[in-house]
Amino acid sequence: MRRFTLRTGIRWKITLAITAVGALVALALSLVVHSAARVSMLESAREAQLANVNVIARFVEAGRKPALGAKVNDPELPAALREKAKSGRRGTYIQESRKGVPVVWAAVPLGNGQVLSLHSEFKESANMVRDLDRALVVGSISVVVAGAALGVLIGGQISRRLRKAAAAAQRVAHGDPDVRVRDAVGGVVRDETDDLARAVDAMADALQQRLEAERRVTADIAHELRTPVTGLLTAAELLPPGRPTELVRDRAQAMRALVEDVLEVARLDSASERAELQDVALGEFVSRRVTALMPEASVRVVADEIVSTDPRRLERILGNLLANAARYGQAPVQVDIEGRVVRVRDHGPGFPEALLREGPSRFRTGSTDRAGVGHGLGLTIAEGQARVLGARLTFRNVAAPGGVDREGAAAGAVAVLWLPEHAPTATGSFPIIKVQS
C-alpha cells in the first residue's frame, strides 16, 4: 500500500504550533481565573450571608420577627447545615439550583434550641462570573488570533529565507559557479538558515574545486596522449598493406578522435570558448551541411530565418547529432528547420531514460539497445557547443502509434536545437535589449 503523506510548508507548521500553544495557554489561564474568581466570590458571599444571619439572630432573640427573609426551623434547610446548627455551631452551605445559579445558605443556633437560617441566590456574583467568562473567551480568541498572526510572520520569514536558499542552491546545481547561497539569503538576523547556507556554499566550492582539478587532469592526460597517438598513426602508415595494418590504423584513428573529443570537452568545461558570430540563412546552411554529412537524410525547411551564430560550432552540433542518429538510431533520419529551431529525428529505439532524465553524460552510453558502443562524448560536446552559442539542446522520444512497440521501446528519438533570438556577446553573456515605449 502506498503511504499517504501530507506536505505542508514550514510557515503553516510554525503557525499551527504557535496557535496551538497559545490556545492551550489561554484555555489553562481562563480555567484558573474562572475557578479562582468563582471561589473568591462564593467565599465573600458566605461571609456576608453569615454576618447577616448573625445580626438577624440578635434581633430574633430580642423578641423581634426575622427580617430579610430569614426563617426559624426552615424545612428547606439542607440537612448537613441543620445538623451543624443543632450541634451549636454556625455554618454556611452552597446549594446548586436547577437554574444553574448557586444558593448561599447561612444558619446559626438560637438560645431556645431552634435554628435561624437565611438563604439567597448568587445572582449578582453569577452575573459577574458570566461577564468574566465572556471577557476570558474574548481574550483567549484574541490570543489565538495574535498567535496565528505571529506564527505566519515568523514562519513566513523563515520560509522565505529557506526558499531563497533553495533557489540559490538550484542555480548552483545547474552550473552557476558565481552564486552564493549566503548572499542570496541575506537579512540581518543570523539563524540556522545561515549555517545551512554556509555549509552549502562550502560544499559547492569544494565540489567546484574537485571538478576543476578533474578537468585539468583529464585535459593534461589527453594533451599528453596527443604526441604518442600522432606517432602511432605515423608508424601505422609505414606498415605493409594488409588486414592487420588496417586494424591498427583504424584503432589509432579511433584513439586520436577520442583524444580530440576529450580535449574539446575540457575546453568547453573551462567556459573559455567564445562564439565567432556570422549571419547565416539557417535553412540553407543546415540543408547544405546535412547533405554533405549524411546524404541519405531528408531535410525539410518549414521556415527559413537569418540567424547570428557560429557556423563552425553549429556544424559541429549537426555532425554529432547526425552521427548519433546514424550509430544508435535507424533510418530514415529526418532534419526539420523551422525558424530558429532545428530538429533531428531518427526512427530507432529512442534515447535512454537516464539521458532524458539527466541529460548527456560523458563516458556513459546508456542502454545497450541504443548506446552499447561509443564513449558518450558526442552529445556531451553538442550540448557544450550549444551552450557556447547561447542555444538550448533538448532530447525526447517519439511514441509509436498506440504507445510503444511490442518490445517496449520508443518509435524514434528527437534532438531539438533552439537557437536564441539574440546572439551571445564576446563575453558569453547576452546583450540587454531596450524596448522603446
C-alpha positions in Angstrom: 0.0 0.0 0.0 1.2 3.5 -0.8 1.9 5.5 2.2 -0.1 8.7 2.5 2.0 11.8 3.1 0.7 15.3 3.8 3.0 18.0 2.7 2.8 21.4 4.3 5.0 24.4 4.4 7.2 25.3 7.4 5.2 28.6 7.7 2.0 26.8 8.4 3.7 24.3 10.7 5.1 27.1 12.8 1.8 28.9 12.7 -0.1 25.8 13.8 2.4 25.2 16.6 2.2 28.7 18.0 -1.6 28.8 17.6 -2.0 25.5 19.5 0.4 26.6 22.3 -1.4 29.9 22.6 -4.8 28.2 22.7 -3.7 25.8 25.4 -2.2 28.5 27.5 -5.3 30.7 27.1 -7.5 27.8 28.0 -5.5 26.9 31.1 -5.3 30.5 32.3 -9.1 31.0 31.6 -9.9 27.9 33.7 -7.6 29.0 36.5 -9.0 32.6 36.5 -12.6 31.4 36.3 -12.2 28.9 39.2 -10.3 31.4 41.4 -12.8 34.2 40.8 -15.8 31.9 41.5 -14.3 30.6 44.7 -13.4 34.1 45.8 -16.9 35.4 45.1 -18.5 32.4 46.9 -16.3 32.9 49.9 -17.3 36.6 50.1 -21.0 35.6 49.7 -20.6 33.0 52.5 -19.1 35.6 54.9 -21.7 38.3 54.0 -24.6 35.8 54.5 -23.2 34.6 57.8 -22.8 38.2 59.0 -26.4 38.9 58.0 -27.9 35.9 59.8 -25.9 36.8 63.0 -27.4 40.3 63.0 -30.9 38.9 62.5 -30.3 36.3 65.2 -29.7 39.0 67.8 -33.0 40.7 66.8 -34.9 37.5 67.0 -33.5 36.7 70.5 -34.6 40.2 71.5 -38.2 39.3 70.6 -38.4 40.7 67.1 -39.5 38.9 63.9 -36.9 37.6 61.5 -36.1 40.1 58.7 -34.6 39.8 55.2 -36.4 36.5 54.5 -34.8 34.7 57.4 -36.7 31.8 58.8 -36.7 29.8 62.0 -36.6 26.0 61.5 -36.9 26.3 57.8 -37.9 22.9 56.4 -35.9 23.6 53.2 -32.7 24.0 55.2 -30.1 21.4 53.9 -29.7 18.5 56.4 -26.0 18.9 56.7 -26.3 22.6 57.7 -29.2 21.8 60.1 -27.2 19.2 61.9 -24.3 21.5 62.2 -26.5 24.3 63.7 -28.2 22.0 66.2 -24.9 21.0 67.4 -24.4 24.6 68.4 -22.1 25.7 65.5 -22.6 28.4 62.9 -22.1 27.5 59.2 -22.8 28.2 55.6 -23.7 25.9 52.7 -23.7 26.2 48.9 -26.6 24.6 47.1 -26.8 24.2 43.4 -30.3 25.2 42.0 -31.9 23.9 38.8 -31.4 27.3 37.1 -27.7 26.9 37.5 -27.4 29.8 40.0 -25.9 28.8 43.3 -27.9 29.4 46.6 -25.9 30.5 49.6 -27.3 29.3 53.0 -26.2 30.5 56.4 -27.6 29.1 59.7 -27.0 29.9 63.4 -28.4 28.2 66.6 -30.8 30.2 68.8 -30.8 30.0 72.6 -34.1 28.0 72.7 -32.7 25.2 70.6 -34.1 26.4 67.3 -32.2 27.2 64.1 -32.3 30.5 62.3 -31.4 30.3 58.6 -31.1 32.7 55.7 -30.6 31.9 52.0 -30.4 33.9 48.8 -29.4 33.2 45.2 -25.9 34.0 43.9 -27.3 36.2 41.1 -25.1 39.2 41.1 -22.0 37.2 41.6 -23.1 34.7 39.0 -23.6 37.6 36.5 -20.1 38.8 37.3 -18.7 35.3 36.7 -20.5 35.2 33.4 -19.1 38.6 32.4 -15.7 37.4 33.4 -16.1 34.2 31.3 -17.1 36.3 28.3 -14.1 38.5 28.8 -11.9 35.4 29.1 -13.3 34.0 25.9 -12.7 37.2 24.0 -9.2 37.4 25.4 -8.5 33.8 24.5 -9.7 34.3 21.0 -7.5 37.4 20.7 -4.5 35.5 22.0 -5.1 32.7 19.5 -5.5 35.2 16.6 -2.4 37.1 17.6 -0.5 33.8 17.9 -1.6 32.8 14.5 -0.5 36.2 13.0 2.8 35.9 14.8 3.3 32.4 13.5 2.6 33.5 10.0 5.1 36.3 10.4 7.8 34.2 11.9 7.2 31.2 9.7 6.9 33.4 6.6 10.3 34.9 7.3 11.9 31.5 7.8 10.1 30.0 4.8 11.2 33.0 2.6 14.8 32.6 3.7 14.7 28.8 3.0 13.1 29.4 -0.4 15.9 31.8 -1.3 18.5 29.3 -0.2 16.8 26.5 -2.2 16.6 28.7 -5.3 20.3 29.6 -5.0 21.2 26.0 -4.4 19.3 25.0 -7.6 21.3 27.7 -9.6 24.5 26.2 -8.2 23.3 22.7 -9.2 22.6 24.0 -12.7 26.2 25.1 -13.1 26.3 28.7 -12.0 29.6 29.0 -10.0 29.2 32.6 -9.0 26.0 32.1 -6.9 26.5 32.1 -3.1 23.6 30.8 -1.0 24.6 33.0 1.9 24.4 36.2 -0.2 21.0 35.1 -1.6 19.6 34.5 1.9 20.7 37.9 3.1 18.9 39.5 6.1 20.2 40.9 9.4 19.1 38.0 11.6 21.5 35.2 12.0 20.0 31.8 12.5 20.3 28.1 11.4 19.5 29.2 7.8 22.8 31.0 7.6 24.6 27.9 8.9 22.9 25.8 6.2 23.8 28.4 3.5 27.4 28.5 4.6 27.6 24.7 4.5 26.0 24.6 1.0 28.5 27.2 -0.2 31.4 25.3 1.3 30.2 22.1 -0.4 29.7 23.9 -3.7 33.2 25.4 -3.5 34.8 22.0 -2.7 32.8 20.3 -5.5 33.8 23.1 -7.9 37.5 22.7 -7.0 37.3 19.0 -7.4 35.6 19.2 -10.8 38.2 21.8 -11.9 41.0 19.5 -10.7 39.5 16.6 -12.6 39.0 18.7 -15.7 42.7 19.8 -15.6 43.8 16.2 -15.1 41.7 15.0 -18.0 42.9 17.8 -20.3 46.5 17.2 -19.3 46.2 13.4 -19.9 44.5 14.0 -23.3 47.1 16.6 -24.2 50.0 14.3 -23.3 48.4 11.5 -25.3 48.3 13.6 -28.5 52.1 13.2 -29.3 52.2 9.4 -28.9 49.0 8.9 -30.7 50.2 11.0 -33.6 53.4 9.0 -33.6 51.3 5.8 -33.6 49.4 7.0 -36.6 52.6 7.9 -38.4 54.1 4.5 -37.7 50.9 2.8 -38.8 51.3 4.4 -42.2 54.7 2.7 -42.6 53.3 -0.8 -42.0 53.0 -3.0 -45.1 49.5 -3.3 -46.6 47.2 -5.9 -45.2 44.3 -6.6 -42.8 46.4 -6.2 -39.6 47.6 -2.9 -40.8 44.0 -1.7 -41.5 43.0 -2.7 -38.0 45.9 -0.9 -36.4 45.2 2.3 -38.4 41.5 2.1 -37.6 42.1 1.8 -33.8 44.8 4.5 -33.9 42.3 6.8 -35.7 39.7 6.0 -33.1 42.1 6.8 -30.3 43.0 10.1 -31.9 39.4 11.0 -32.3 38.8 10.1 -28.7 41.7 12.3 -27.5 40.5 15.2 -29.6 36.9 14.8 -28.2 38.3 14.7 -24.6 40.3 17.9 -25.3 37.2 19.6 -26.7 35.1 18.6 -23.7 37.8 20.1 -21.4 37.8 23.3 -23.3 34.0 23.5 -23.1 34.1 22.8 -19.4 36.5 25.6 -18.8 33.9 28.2 -20.1 36.7 29.9 -22.1 35.2 29.2 -25.5 33.6 32.1 -27.4 31.5 32.1 -30.5 32.6 33.8 -33.7 29.3 35.1 -35.0 28.2 35.4 -38.5 24.8 36.0 -40.1 23.6 32.9 -41.9 20.4 31.7 -43.5 19.7 28.8 -41.2 17.6 26.7 -43.6 20.1 26.9 -46.4 23.1 26.3 -44.1 21.6 23.3 -42.4 20.5 21.8 -45.8 24.0 22.0 -47.3 25.7 20.7 -44.2 23.3 17.7 -43.8 23.7 16.9 -47.5 27.4 16.8 -47.0 27.5 14.9 -43.7 24.6 12.4 -44.3 23.3 12.4 -47.9 20.6 9.8 -47.1 19.0 12.1 -44.5 15.9 14.0 -45.6 15.8 17.8 -45.0 12.7 19.9 -44.7 12.7 23.7 -44.4 9.4 24.8 -42.9 10.5 28.4 -42.4 13.9 29.9 -43.1 15.4 32.7 -41.0 18.6 34.7 -40.8 20.4 34.0 -37.5 23.6 35.3 -36.0 25.6 32.2 -34.9 29.0 30.5 -35.2 28.8 28.3 -38.3 31.7 26.1 -37.2 30.1 25.3 -33.9 26.7 24.8 -35.5 28.2 22.4 -38.0 29.8 20.5 -35.1 26.5 20.2 -33.3 24.7 18.9 -36.5 27.5 16.5 -37.2 27.3 15.0 -33.7 23.5 14.7 -33.8 23.6 13.1 -37.2 26.4 10.7 -36.1 24.4 9.8 -33.0 21.3 9.1 -35.1 23.3 7.0 -37.6 25.1 5.0 -34.9 22.3 4.3 -32.5 19.1 5.0 -34.4 17.5 3.7 -37.5 16.7 5.1 -40.9 15.1 7.3 -42.1 16.8 10.3 -40.4 14.9 13.5 -40.9 16.0 17.1 -40.3 13.4 19.9 -40.0 14.2 23.6 -39.8 11.5 25.9 -38.6 12.7 29.5 -37.9 15.4 29.2 -35.3 14.6 25.6 -34.4 16.4 22.6 -35.8 15.0 19.1 -35.2 16.9 15.9 -35.9 14.8 12.7 -35.7 15.6 9.1 -36.3 13.3 6.0 -36.1 15.3 3.9 -33.7 14.7 2.7 -30.2 14.9 6.2 -28.7 17.1 7.8 -26.1 17.9 6.0 -22.8 15.8 7.1 -19.8 18.9 8.3 -18.0 19.7 10.7 -20.8 16.2 12.0 -20.9 16.2 12.5 -17.2 19.7 13.9 -16.5 21.0 14.9 -19.9 24.1 13.8 -21.8 26.9 12.4 -19.6 30.5 11.7 -20.8 31.6 8.1 -20.9 28.1 6.9 -20.3 26.4 5.4 -23.4 23.1 4.4 -21.8 21.2 1.3 -22.6 22.6 -1.5 -24.8 19.9 -1.3 -27.4 20.7 2.3 -28.3 24.1 3.1 -27.0 26.0 -0.1 -26.5 29.2 1.3 -28.1 31.0 4.7 -28.0 32.1 7.0 -25.2 29.1 9.2 -24.7 31.0 12.3 -25.8 29.2 13.2 -29.0 26.0 14.5 -27.3 28.1 16.0 -24.5 30.1 18.0 -27.0 26.9 19.0 -28.9 25.3 20.3 -25.7 28.5 22.2 -24.7 28.7 23.8 -28.2 25.1 24.8 -27.9 25.8 26.4 -24.6 28.6 28.5 -26.2 26.1 29.6 -28.9 23.6 30.6 -26.2 21.3 27.9 -27.6 19.4 25.1 -25.9 19.5 21.4 -26.8 16.7 19.1 -25.7 16.0 15.4 -26.2 12.8 13.4 -26.3 11.4 10.2 -27.6 8.5 9.7 -30.0 6.0 7.1 -29.1 4.8 4.6 -31.6 1.1 4.7 -32.7 -0.8 3.3 -29.8 2.0 3.9 -27.3 5.2 1.8 -27.6 6.1 -1.0 -29.9 6.0 -4.7 -28.9 9.5 -4.5 -27.4 8.5 -1.7 -25.1 10.9 0.9 -26.8 10.0 4.3 -28.3 9.5 4.7 -32.1 12.2 7.3 -32.6 14.5 9.9 -30.9 14.3 13.6 -31.5 17.0 16.1 -30.7 15.9 19.8 -30.9 18.3 22.7 -31.1 16.7 26.0 -30.1 18.9 28.9 -31.3 18.5 32.2 -29.3 16.8 35.3 -30.6 19.8 37.4 -29.6 23.3 36.0 -30.1 25.7 36.0 -27.1 28.3 38.7 -26.8 32.0 38.3 -26.8 31.9 37.6 -23.1 29.4 34.8 -23.4 26.5 36.8 -21.9 23.6 38.3 -23.7 23.0 42.0 -24.6 20.4 44.0 -22.8 17.6 44.8 -25.3 15.9 48.1 -24.5 12.3 48.2 -25.6 11.1 51.6 -26.9 7.9 52.7 -25.5 
